[in-house]
C-alpha cells in the first residue's frame, strides 16, 4: 500500500458515496487507475465493505450502554448478542471481563430487560454512555515505508 492508496482510503472513509471521478480528482489519478486501485483494495480485504451509519437517537434508541460480562459461557453470550436487536457490537476480550456488548436501546427499562435476559450467561456490569466523541475513520500514517 502506497501513499495514493492511503489517500483513497482516507477519502472513502470521509465519504463512501463519492463518485470514482471525484475520487480520482482528489487523488490526482485517472478514473480507470482509481477504479483499479479501489478494486485491488477490496480484493485484498483492506476495504471490507461500505456501511450506512444510522443515528440511533433518531430511531428512538436514546440509551447507549456498554455491558461488560464476566462469563465462562462465551459461545452462549456471543450467540445471544448476535441475535439481540439492541446489540450493535460485541467483543470477546482478554482479562477478568470476557465480553463487552454495545447496546443501543429505547429506555432504561429496555436496557434492564436486556440485562435481565443476559444474566443467565454471566455477570454483567453496565456503563451508560453520557456523550460520544468518536470518529469512525481509521487514522492512516502518511509514511509509505510501513505498507
Long-range contacts (C-beta under 8 A, 24 or more apart in sequence): 1-41, 1-46, 1-147, 2-144, 2-147, 3-142, 3-144, 4-29, 4-37, 5-37, 5-41, 5-46, 5-147, 6-140, 6-141, 6-142, 6-144, 6-147, 8-34, 8-37, 8-38, 8-41, 9-41, 9-46, 9-47, 9-138, 9-140, 10-137, 10-140, 12-38, 12-47, 13-136, 13-137, 13-138, 14-137, 16-50, 16-51, 53-136, 56-88, 56-104, 60-106, 61-86, 61-104, 61-105, 61-106, 62-106, 62-107, 63-103, 63-104, 63-105, 63-106, 63-107, 63-108, 63-110, 63-111, 63-128, 64-102, 64-103, 64-104, 64-128, 64-129, 64-132, 65-102, 65-103, 65-105, 65-111, 65-126, 65-127, 65-128, 65-129, 66-100, 66-101, 66-102, 66-103, 66-126, 66-127, 66-129, 67-100, 67-101, 67-103, 67-114, 67-115, 67-118, 67-124, 67-125, 67-126, 67-127, 68-97, 68-99, 68-100, 68-124, 68-125, 68-126, 68-127, 69-97, 69-98, 69-99, 69-100, 69-101, 69-118, 69-121, 69-122, 69-123, 69-124, 69-125, 70-96, 70-97, 70-98, 70-122, 70-123, 70-125, 71-98, 71-99, 71-121, 71-122, 71-123, 72-98, 72-122, 73-121, 73-122, 74-98, 74-99, 76-121, 77-101, 77-118, 77-121, 77-122, 80-117, 80-118, 80-121, 84-114, 84-117, 86-110, 86-111, 86-114, 87-114, 97-125, 98-122
